[in-house]
Each structure stands twice: as structure tokens, then as C-alpha cells.
């Protein structure tokens, strides 16, 4: 019951626009990501991700949104030998799409610039058919886009899909921000125990990806 309540609390926190911590699986990446609804990301949220999490700040979009916006997997459009077959230890493929900046940003890397890019991506995801993507964003940029699997966790159980399942359950647009939590002492992924302790100190919800898959997948 406690784990069921944990998923429900995580969805409720997402509904309120709060960040949550999601651990994928020990036998996958073995990472905990700090995950936000993209529409709720402020400059302060970007600062938290780069200071407290330390990983890559990415925006995950649903497959349907990416199709509507004509956003490819970047591996498919790289005209260079480095884009050849990837051998990933944790999955069959990468979710990376393009990198973008909003056209009203300056360098695109500041907390203010990235929060603008992210919240406007959420706006585009809410109504992709009406979005003028190329007029609103430019590439390359400083916000990495991730394209989710079509059937979310039924196809793939990465943070991309886990975050979007939470957004769907919370009734939010299919756009979430994910950022890996790293350990300053080891340089590796933050352990689940330390991630839980961080969540408790900051009043955030922590959830296991397996629970999200079982209850919401």
C-alpha cells in the first residue's frame, strides 16, 4: 500500500507543478532523475537541476508530438560515421532528438534562457498542430530533446517514458524535463539511498520506475 500511495503522491505533486525523483532500475541505467513538468520550469528550477542534479537537462516529448513537429531521432540524421550503429549497455537505442534554443534567447545557456526554451516547448507540446516550431525555435541549441517510444513504458522503461507517464496521469501536456542526479564524491550516479535522502530533505516525492510501470503503464 505504501508504494501505491507513493505513486499517487508523485502524480499529485506533478499536478501541482512540483519536481519529483524517479529511479529507473538497478539493471538499467541505475540512475535517479530529477523530473519536472516542462510547463512549470522556472530559472530557479534550472539552477536546481544544474547545481543539485548535475546531469544533462533534457526535455522529453511524446512520440506523437515529435511526429507532429517533425522531430527526428538525431542518430537518423547525422551524416557522419559517428552516427553509425550504437551499442548501448542499457537499451536498444538512444532517445535523443535535436537540440534547440528559443529564438528569443541570447546564448541559450543561462537559467533564464533555458527556462524560456523549456516552457515554450511545453506550450508547443500542448497543441503541436498549431505550433510554428521552426519559427519559434532554432537548432542547434542548449536544450536537448528526447523522443519517447510510441507506447511509452510498454515499449521502453527509460526516464523519458516514465516522466511522460506521470505527466499523462497528472493531466499535463506530454513534455517533461529530466536531469540525472550525480554524486559529487564518486562522479557516478547518485545512489537510490542518497536520492531518497535528498527528496526527504527538500520535501520532494521519490518513486521507483517499476512502481510507475506496474501502476500506470
N, C-alpha and C positions, 0 to 999 in steps of 0.2 A: 504494500500500500504506500509506503514511504516513497518508493521510486516512481510510482504512478503519480503521486502528489507532486514530485519533483518536476516531472514533465509539464503538469498542469501549471505549476508556478512559473516555469520557464516561459510557457506560452503567454501567460498573463503579463509577465514582465515585458515580453516583446510587444504586446498590445500597448503597453504604456510607453513604448519607445526606449526601453532600457537595454543596456548591453547584457549579454549572458555568456557563460563559458561553456563550450561544448568540446568534449573529448571524443575523438573518433573511435579508435580501438587500439589496443596494445599490439595487435597483429596487423595493423595497417600502418598509418603514419606514426601512430602513438603520440599524437600531438593534441594539445588543447588550444582552441582558437577563441579569441575574444570576438564576439559576433554582435553586430548591431543591425537593426532595421535601417536600410540606407537613407530613408527619408528623415531619420532622426539624428543624423550625424552632424555635429557642430564642430567648430575649430577645436574646442576643448576635448571632444571625443577623439579627433585625430591625434592630438597631443598625448592622450592616454594610450592610444594604440602604439605610437612610436616610442613612448617612454616606458610604459608598463609591460607591453607585449613584446615589441621589438621585431616582429616578423614583417612580412610584406602586406601592405594594405591593399586589399583586393575587393572588387565589387562582383558578387555572383548574381547572374541574371538567369532566368529560366530559359530553357531551350526555345520555347515559343516566342518569347520576347526577342531573343537573339536572331531567330529566323525572320521575324517581322522587321528588325533593324538591319538585317543582312550582315550580321557579325559572325565571322568565321572562327574556327579554331586556328590559332596562329601557326601551328605546325603545317597546316594545309596551304598556307600562302607564303611561307618563307622560301624564297628562291635561292637557296644556298645549301650546301651539303650538310650543315648542322641541323637542318630540318628533316633529315632522313630518319629512319626508324629509331624510336626511343625505346630503351629498355629500362622501365621503371620497376623498382623493387616493391612498390606499394600498390600499383594499379596498372591497368592496361594502357591508359593514356593520360595525358595532361588535359586539364580543363581550360588552359589559358587561351584567351582571345586577344583582342587588340589592347594597347594601352592608349588612354585618352586624357585630354585636358578639356575643360570647358573653355569656350572661345573668349570668355570674359576674364580668364585668369591671366596672370603675368608670366611667371616662370612655371606655375602649376604645382610646385612642390610645397609651398607654405601650408600651414594648417588651414588658413582661410581659403586658399585656392583649392586644396583637396576637398574640403568640406563642401564648397560650391559645386565642384565636379560631381561629387557623390550624391548630393541631394538632387541635383538636376538629372542624374541617371535614374534615381528613384521616380522622378516625375515622368521621364520617358517610359519607364517600365510600366507605370500605371496606365498609360494609353499609348502603346507603341505605334499603333496605326496613324495616330495624329502627330507623332514626333518627327521633327525635321532634324534627324540625327547629325548629318554632315554639316548642317548649318549651325548646330549648337555645340558640337564637339570637334576637336582636331586630334590627329594622331601623327606621330607617337606622342605620348603624354606621360603623366606621373601616376595615374590610377590604372591598375591592372584589372581587366575584365576577365571573368570566368564564365564559361558557358556550361550550364548544367546538363546532365543527362536528361533525355526526354521524359522518362518516368521517375525521375528523382531517385529516391533510395531503393526503388525496385530494380533500378539499373546499376546504381553506383552509390556507395555509402561514404562519400567524401564530405568535407565540411561545406563544400559548395551546395550539395544536395541537402544535407542536414539543416543548414541555415534556411534554405528556401522552404523546406517542410515546416519549419517553425513559423516562417512568415505566412505561409498558406493557412496554418491553423489559427494564426492571430488575425486573419483577415486583412493582411497588408499586401502591398504590391510585391511582385516577385523580384525583389532587389535587396540583397543583404551585403553587409561588409564583414569580411573575415580577416583576421590577423593572428598569425601564430604567436603563441606565448613562448618566449625563450628564457633560459636560465642564465643569468649573468655570471654565475660561478663556473658552470660547466660548458657554456656555449651551446648546449644541446636543448632539446625541447624541455619545457618546464614539466616536472613530474605531475601526475594527477593529484598527489597529496598536496604539493605546493600550490597547484592551481585551485584546489578546493579551499586552501587556507587563504589565498588571495581573494577568492569570491566571498568568503566569510568576512574578511576584514573590510571589504568595500560594499557589503550588502547586495552582492550580485548572486544570481542563480547559477549553479553548476549542474550540468546534466551529461550523462553518458550517451554517446551516439546510439548504442544498442537499445537503450530505452526509447529514444526518439523513433528508431526504426520499428520497434515492436508495437508502440502505441499509436504512432501517427503515420507510419509508412504504408 
